[in-house]
Amino acid sequence: MDNLDLLLIEDNVNDAHLIERIITKEKLSQNYHWLRNGSLALEYFEEEKNPLPQFILLDIKMPIVNGFEVLSYLKGQERTKHIPVVIYSSSSQKSDIQKAYALGASSYLCKPASYQEMKNVFSLLFKYWIAFNKNTIHG
């Protein structure tokens, strides 16, 4: 499988470590980066010298700067508006889903309850963005 340069923006340390474990164990990506909150994400993207990821996995329920604010910023900037952003949240509220898509999210995933489910979701997610979806990532 081709490599996908992934940026995870997630404030829950346990979720972030679990995602990293799945990505590593399943060999989904060698280019995985984690920012611990929305505030750090905004700082990261404001620095033009920082490399841009090919794909962003974004939690919405974060303190100080939430995922909606990060998504709005990313889609409002010429430099980052093309990057696919998948919302990965524990919220299944219709209003959150609608808001995410209205702000430009590429997809909205609810966090699975089990490790096996999570592993399956990530395998399919990476396969979709690398092998099947036609975009600026791989043509």
N, CA, C and O of each residue as an XYZ file, in Angstrom:
556
protein
N       0.843     -1.185      0.000
C       0.000      0.000      0.000
C       0.885      1.243      0.000
O       1.884      1.292      0.717
N       0.530      2.233     -0.786
C       1.248      3.503     -0.786
C       1.164      4.132      0.593
O       0.327      3.757      1.415
N       2.029      5.078      0.830
C       2.045      5.744      2.118
C       1.177      6.987      2.086
O       1.082      7.661      1.060
N       0.553      7.287      3.197
C      -0.303      8.448      3.326
C       0.230      9.283      4.478
O       0.344      8.787      5.599
N       0.553     10.528      4.221
C       1.064     11.421      5.250
C      -0.120     11.950      6.055
O      -0.856     12.828      5.604
N      -0.284     11.400      7.247
C      -1.448     11.670      8.088
C      -1.111     12.607      9.241
O      -0.079     12.460      9.896
N      -1.988     13.563      9.478
C      -1.904     14.410     10.664
C      -3.156     14.146     11.488
O      -4.277     14.312     11.006
N      -2.952     13.734     12.732
C      -4.045     13.516     13.668
C      -4.105     14.712     14.615
O      -3.095     15.104     15.199
N      -5.293     15.284     14.759
C      -5.507     16.366     15.718
C      -6.523     15.832     16.724
O      -7.718     15.755     16.438
N      -6.032     15.467     17.901
C      -6.821     14.743     18.897
C      -6.314     15.073     20.298
O      -5.117     14.960     20.566
N      -7.213     15.479     21.190
C      -6.793     15.833     22.541
C      -6.783     14.647     23.495
O      -6.166     14.729     24.557
N      -7.442     13.553     23.153
C      -7.496     12.389     24.029
C      -6.259     11.522     23.787
O      -6.098     10.922     22.725
N      -5.391     11.473     24.800
C      -4.118     10.754     24.674
C      -4.349      9.271     24.392
O      -3.656      8.682     23.561
N      -5.311      8.669     25.074
C      -5.585      7.242     24.871
C      -6.043      6.960     23.438
O      -5.590      5.998     22.817
N      -6.937      7.796     22.919
C      -7.382      7.626     21.530
C      -6.222      7.795     20.555
O      -6.084      7.024     19.605
N      -5.400      8.793     20.790
C      -4.257      9.049     19.901
C      -3.287      7.873     19.902
O      -2.801      7.468     18.846
N      -3.003      7.325     21.073
C      -2.085      6.177     21.146
C      -2.693      4.931     20.502
O      -1.985      4.140     19.879
N      -3.990      4.762     20.655
C      -4.665      3.630     20.030
C      -4.626      3.754     18.507
O      -4.364      2.774     17.811
N      -4.880      4.929     18.002
C      -4.815      5.174     16.557
C      -3.402      4.925     16.046
O      -3.213      4.283     15.014
N      -2.425      5.429     16.763
C      -1.024      5.217     16.370
C      -0.684      3.730     16.346
O      -0.003      3.255     15.437
N      -1.158      3.009     17.344
C      -0.893      1.566     17.417
C      -1.485      0.857     16.199
O      -0.823      0.020     15.586
N      -2.714      1.184     15.852
C      -3.360      0.570     14.688
C      -2.614      0.914     13.405
O      -2.357      0.036     12.581
N      -2.269      2.172     13.234
C      -1.567      2.614     12.030
C      -0.233      1.894     11.888
O       0.137      1.469     10.794
N       0.490      1.757     13.005
C       1.794      1.095     12.993
C       1.655     -0.407     12.774
O       2.318     -0.980     11.910
N       0.793     -1.036     13.558
C       0.619     -2.491     13.488
C       0.093     -2.949     12.137
O       0.512     -3.988     11.626
N      -0.820     -2.183     11.557
C      -1.409     -2.541     10.273
C      -0.606     -1.992      9.088
O      -0.975     -2.193      7.931
N       0.500     -1.295      9.391
C       1.374     -0.715      8.359
C       0.589      0.179      7.398
O       0.757      0.110      6.180
N      -0.270      1.019      7.975
C      -1.101      1.902      7.170
C      -0.354      3.154      6.731
O      -0.630      3.709      5.667
N       0.593      3.596      7.552
C       1.360      4.790      7.203
C       2.648      4.828      8.006
O       2.678      4.419      9.167
N       3.698      5.314      7.392
C       4.948      5.558      8.108
C       5.071      7.043      8.443
O       5.937      7.439      9.223
N       4.217      7.847      7.861
C       4.244      9.289      8.085
C       3.020      9.697      8.894
O       2.005     10.130      8.349
N       3.144      9.546     10.197
C       2.045      9.829     11.108
C       2.496     10.912     12.084
O       3.553     10.800     12.704
N       1.688     11.956     12.212
C       2.017     13.048     13.127
C       0.785     13.353     13.977
O      -0.351     13.238     13.516
N       1.030     13.740     15.211
C      -0.055     13.983     16.153
C       0.093     15.355     16.788
O       1.148     15.697     17.325
N      -0.974     16.134     16.721
C      -1.048     17.401     17.450
C      -2.116     17.236     18.519
O      -3.215     16.759     18.238
N      -1.792     17.631     19.749
C      -2.618     17.312     20.917
C      -3.833     18.199     21.138
O      -4.632     17.931     22.036
N      -3.988     19.243     20.345
C      -5.183     20.079     20.512
C      -5.337     21.032     19.331
O      -4.441     21.171     18.498
N      -6.493     21.682     19.283
C      -6.791     22.591     18.185
C      -5.911     23.816     18.159
O      -5.591     24.336     17.090
N      -5.522     24.276     19.316
C      -4.656     25.450     19.412
C      -3.292     25.174     18.762
O      -2.769     25.997     18.010
N      -2.733     24.004     19.068
C      -1.451     23.612     18.456
C      -1.608     23.430     16.946
O      -0.688     23.718     16.181
N      -2.775     22.953     16.526
C      -3.021     22.783     15.092
C      -3.002     24.122     14.373
O      -2.382     24.256     13.318
N      -3.682     25.114     14.942
C      -3.688     26.442     14.309
C      -2.278     27.017     14.246
O      -1.885     27.591     13.231
N      -1.516     26.865     15.327
C      -0.124     27.341     15.335
C       0.683     26.632     14.254
O       1.470     27.263     13.548
N       0.492     25.336     14.126
C       1.220     24.547     13.139
C       0.945     25.057     11.720
O       1.874     25.262     10.937
N      -0.324     25.256     11.399
C      -0.676     25.660     10.036
C      -0.382     27.122      9.746
O      -0.274     27.510      8.583
N      -0.252     27.930     10.771
C       0.115     29.334     10.552
C       1.580     29.485     10.161
O       1.962     30.477      9.541
N       2.391     28.512     10.520
C       3.811     28.517     10.147
C       3.954     27.934      8.744
O       3.831     26.722      8.562
N       4.207     28.767      7.772
C       4.281     28.306      6.386
C       5.437     27.352      6.123
O       5.428     26.630      5.126
N       6.427     27.339      6.999
C       7.567     26.439      6.806
C       7.218     24.991      7.166
O       7.920     24.069      6.751
N       6.132     24.778      7.941
C       5.743     23.422      8.320
C       5.169     22.682      7.117
O       4.373     23.238      6.361
N       5.579     21.417      6.941
C       5.061     20.647      5.799
C       3.574     20.356      5.969
O       3.088     20.171      7.085
N       2.865     20.320      4.853
C       1.435     20.027      4.891
C       1.202     18.523      4.785
O       1.862     17.845      3.998
N       0.273     18.005      5.568
C      -0.066     16.587      5.444
C      -0.918     16.365      4.196
O      -1.440     17.316      3.614
N      -1.051     15.121      3.796
C      -1.921     14.772      2.677
C      -3.349     14.508      3.155
O      -4.294     14.491      2.367
N      -3.479     14.302      4.461
C      -4.744     13.852      5.020
C      -4.792     14.241      6.497
O      -3.799     14.101      7.210
N      -5.948     14.730      6.957
C      -6.090     15.144      8.361
C      -7.250     14.387      8.989
O      -8.344     14.314      8.428
N      -6.993     13.832     10.147
C      -8.016     13.189     10.965
C      -8.228     14.107     12.166
O      -7.299     14.349     12.937
N      -9.451     14.617     12.325
C      -9.710     15.708     13.263
C     -10.844     15.386     14.224
O     -11.953     15.053     13.807
N     -10.552     15.490     15.508
C     -11.585     15.375     16.542
C     -12.277     16.731     16.646
O     -11.645     17.760     16.408
N     -13.565     16.754     16.997
C     -14.244     18.045     17.123
C     -14.421     18.489     18.564
O     -14.524     19.686     18.835
N     -14.457     17.547     19.488
C     -14.710     17.880     20.893
C     -13.381     18.088     21.622
O     -12.889     17.194     22.311
N     -12.812     19.283     21.457
C     -11.551     19.637     22.108
C     -11.736     20.966     22.827
O     -12.486     21.825     22.364
N     -11.050     21.140     23.967
C     -11.160     22.408     24.693
C     -10.401     23.539     23.997
O      -9.545     23.282     23.150
N     -10.700     24.741     24.338
C     -10.084     25.994     23.872
C     -10.390     26.246     22.394
O     -11.197     27.120     22.077
N      -9.764     25.498     21.489
C     -10.043     25.602     20.054
C     -10.598     24.246     19.616
O      -9.873     23.252     19.586
N     -11.881     24.214     19.280
C     -12.485     22.925     18.924
C     -12.230     22.572     17.455
O     -11.702     23.374     16.685
N     -12.617     21.366     17.101
C     -12.385     20.877     15.748
C     -13.115     21.661     14.673
O     -12.615     21.791     13.555
N     -14.291     22.184     14.993
C     -15.019     23.000     14.014
C     -14.227     24.260     13.672
O     -14.176     24.680     12.516
N     -13.613     24.855     14.693
C     -12.803     26.057     14.455
C     -11.575     25.728     13.609
O     -11.201     26.498     12.724
N     -10.953     24.588     13.883
C      -9.792     24.163     13.091
C     -10.224     23.897     11.652
O      -9.567     24.343     10.712
N     -11.324     23.174     11.481
C     -11.831     22.862     10.142
C     -12.147     24.137      9.367
O     -11.791     24.260      8.195
N     -12.806     25.071     10.011
C     -13.145     26.344      9.374
C     -11.884     27.081      8.935
O     -11.836     27.629      7.834
N     -10.874     27.097      9.783
C      -9.602     27.741      9.455
C      -8.962     27.055      8.232
O      -8.563     27.718      7.274
N      -8.873     25.715      8.286
C      -8.222     24.966      7.208
C      -8.904     25.190      5.865
O      -8.233     25.381      4.852
N     -10.223     25.168      5.851
C     -10.957     25.318      4.598
C     -11.012     26.766      4.125
O     -11.376     27.036      2.980
N     -10.652     27.692      4.998
C     -10.630     29.097      4.629
C      -9.284     29.603      4.148
O      -9.163     30.759      3.743
N      -8.268     28.748      4.188
C      -6.921     29.133      3.782
C      -6.577     28.515      2.420
O      -6.804     27.326      2.199
N      -6.046     29.304      1.539
C      -5.656     28.830      0.214
C      -4.666     27.667      0.320
O      -4.743     26.709     -0.449
N      -3.753     27.753      1.260
C      -2.687     26.766      1.419
C      -3.207     25.400      1.888
O      -2.595     24.374      1.590
N      -4.322     25.378      2.615
C      -4.778     24.132      3.229
C      -6.173     23.665      2.802
O      -6.600     22.576      3.186
N      -6.870     24.458      2.029
C      -8.271     24.127      1.725
C      -8.442     22.839      0.921
O      -9.519     22.243      0.943
N      -7.404     22.402      0.215
C      -7.484     21.189     -0.604
C      -7.246     19.902      0.189
O      -7.512     18.814     -0.322
N      -6.759     20.001      1.411
C      -6.407     18.809      2.195
C      -7.687     18.107      2.679
O      -8.535     18.741      3.307
N      -7.830     16.821      2.395
C      -8.986     16.094      2.907
C      -8.973     16.055      4.438
O      -7.962     15.716      5.053
N     -10.106     16.405      5.037
C     -10.235     16.387      6.493
C     -11.386     15.450      6.846
O     -12.532     15.663      6.450
N     -11.049     14.416      7.596
C     -12.052     13.481      8.083
C     -12.266     13.757      9.567
O     -11.330     13.722     10.366
N     -13.510     14.029      9.912
C     -13.858     14.228     11.316
C     -13.971     12.849     11.946
O     -14.590     11.940     11.393
N     -13.358     12.715     13.117
C     -13.348     11.459     13.865
C     -13.780     11.805     15.278
O     -12.982     12.299     16.075
N     -15.040     11.547     15.587
C     -15.597     12.061     16.830
C     -16.462     11.034     17.546
O     -16.983     10.101     16.935
N     -16.602     11.221     18.847
C     -17.510     10.387     19.631
C     -18.948     10.867     19.465
O     -19.882     10.161     19.845
N     -19.133     12.040     18.911
C     -20.468     12.607     18.717
C     -21.135     12.039     17.471
O     -20.557     12.018     16.384
N     -22.360     11.583     17.661
C     -23.158     11.158     16.515
C     -24.378     12.072     16.352
O     -25.355     11.718     15.691
N     -24.296     13.246     16.966
C     -25.396     14.206     16.875
C     -25.516     14.729     15.443
O     -24.532     15.117     14.813
N     -26.744     14.724     14.959
C     -27.010     15.179     13.591
C     -26.501     16.600     13.372
O     -25.979     16.908     12.300
N     -26.645     17.468     14.368
C     -26.194     18.859     14.221
C     -24.679     18.948     14.049
O     -24.191     19.787     13.291
N     -23.929     18.092     14.746
C     -22.470     18.077     14.588
C     -22.081     17.583     13.196
O     -21.183     18.135     12.560
N     -22.757     16.553     12.738
C     -22.466     15.995     11.410
C     -22.765     17.021     10.327
O     -21.960     17.227      9.419
N     -23.922     17.662     10.426
C     -24.292     18.676      9.435
C     -23.328     19.854      9.451
O     -22.938     20.355      8.397
N     -22.944     20.294     10.642
C     -22.006     21.422     10.751
C     -20.658     21.071     10.134
O     -20.060     21.889      9.434
N     -20.178     19.852     10.393
C     -18.886     19.422      9.839
C     -18.902     19.469      8.315
O     -17.973     19.986      7.695
N     -19.952     18.934      7.717
C     -20.036     18.951      6.251
C     -20.220     20.371      5.713
O     -19.682     20.715      4.661
N     -20.973     21.182      6.431
C     -21.168     22.573      6.000
C     -19.847     23.342      6.010
O     -19.653     24.257      5.210
N     -18.945     22.973      6.912
C     -17.644     23.642      7.004
C     -16.600     23.046      6.051
O     -15.484     23.556      5.953
N     -16.965     21.970      5.353
C     -16.054     21.425      4.348
C     -15.399     20.099      4.674
O     -14.436     19.719      4.008
N     -15.884     19.381      5.675
C     -15.312     18.071      5.991
C     -15.473     17.123      4.804
O     -16.477     17.165      4.094
N     -14.480     16.277      4.601
C     -14.538     15.286      3.527
C     -15.352     14.065      3.937
O     -15.947     13.393      3.095
N     -15.373     13.787      5.237
C     -16.097     12.644      5.753
C     -16.287     12.831      7.254
O     -15.597     13.639      7.876
N     -17.218     12.090      7.827
C     -17.492     12.162      9.263
C     -17.614     10.734      9.781
O     -18.495      9.986      9.357
N     -16.736     10.364     10.690
C     -16.741      9.027     11.272
C     -16.977      9.107     12.772
O     -16.379      9.935     13.460
N     -17.841      8.253     13.270
C     -18.038      8.146     14.718
C     -17.031      7.131     15.256
O     -16.802      6.084     14.650
N     -16.438      7.455     16.396
C     -15.434      6.565     16.985
C     -16.065      5.222     17.335
O     -17.061      5.168     18.056
N     -15.483      4.135     16.822
C     -15.999      2.796     17.124
C     -15.796      2.424     18.593
O     -14.942      2.985     19.280
N     -16.595      1.471     19.054
C     -16.548      1.060     20.459
C     -15.439      0.056     20.750
O     -14.923      0.023     21.867
N     -15.061     -0.765     19.769
C     -14.068     -1.815     20.024
C     -12.800     -1.595     19.204
O     -12.792     -0.877     18.204
N     -11.736     -2.235     19.663
C     -10.457     -2.157     18.958
C     -10.578     -2.750     17.554
O     -10.079     -2.171     16.590
N     -11.239     -3.903     17.438
C     -11.381     -4.565     16.138
C     -12.146     -3.687     15.145
O     -11.773     -3.572     13.978
N     -13.221     -3.075     15.635
C     -13.998     -2.167     14.791
C     -13.143     -0.985     14.340
O     -13.186     -0.579     13.179
N     -12.375     -0.448     15.267
C     -11.505      0.687     14.974
C     -10.462      0.290     13.929
O     -10.194      1.045     12.995
N      -9.887     -0.879     14.090
C      -8.896     -1.383     13.137
C      -9.516     -1.517     11.747
O      -8.899     -1.138     10.751
N     -10.726     -2.052     11.680
C     -11.413     -2.194     10.390
C     -11.694     -0.840      9.754
O     -11.494     -0.658      8.553
N     -12.161      0.114     10.566
C     -12.457      1.462     10.063
C     -11.201      2.102      9.476
O     -11.243      2.666      8.383
N     -10.093      2.016     10.196
C      -8.866      2.642      9.712
C      -8.312      1.944      8.475
O      -7.801      2.610      7.575
N      -8.403      0.639      8.414
C      -7.943     -0.074      7.214
C      -8.744      0.370      5.995
O      -8.172      0.643      4.940
N     -10.060      0.443      6.139
C     -10.907      0.886      5.034
C     -10.674      2.356      4.686
O     -10.634      2.728      3.513
N     -10.521      3.178      5.709
C     -10.295      4.600      5.497
C      -9.022      4.841      4.690
O      -9.036      5.600      3.720
N      -7.929      4.203      5.083
C      -6.669      4.386      4.378
C      -6.750      3.805      2.968
O      -6.251      4.401      2.014
N      -7.378      2.645      2.848
C      -7.519      2.036      1.530
C      -8.311      2.957      0.604
O      -7.943      3.144     -0.556
N      -9.377      3.520      1.110
C     -10.191      4.434      0.306
C      -9.373      5.635     -0.161
O      -9.350      5.939     -1.354
N      -8.704      6.320      0.760
C      -7.995      7.551      0.400
C      -6.762      7.294     -0.453
O      -6.351      8.167     -1.217
N      -6.167      6.116     -0.338
C      -4.968      5.822     -1.124
C      -5.297      5.134     -2.444
O      -4.801      5.537     -3.496
N      -6.127      4.101     -2.392
C      -6.325      3.266     -3.572
C      -7.496      3.691     -4.459
O      -7.420      3.551     -5.680
N      -8.557      4.197     -3.878
C      -9.762      4.401     -4.658
C     -10.112      5.847     -4.967
O     -10.531      6.158     -6.082
N      -9.948      6.717     -4.013
C     -10.368      8.103     -4.194
C      -9.406      8.838     -5.120
O      -8.189      8.754     -4.957
N      -9.947      9.539     -6.068
C      -9.135     10.347     -6.983
C      -9.109     11.772     -6.448
O     -10.136     12.449     -6.393
N      -7.924     12.215     -6.057
C      -7.770     13.549     -5.480
C      -6.334     14.001     -5.661
O      -5.570     13.392     -6.410
N      -5.976     15.062     -4.977
C      -4.631     15.623     -5.103
C      -3.586     14.796     -4.375
O      -2.391     15.057     -4.519
N      -4.005     13.806     -3.596
C      -3.032     12.987     -2.865
C      -2.258     12.094     -3.820
O      -1.028     12.110     -3.835
N      -2.977     11.319     -4.614
C      -2.332     10.356     -5.512
C      -2.837     10.411     -6.935
O      -2.610      9.478     -7.704
N      -3.512     11.474     -7.302
C      -3.927     11.636     -8.698
C      -5.260     11.079     -9.064
O      -5.675     11.178    -10.219
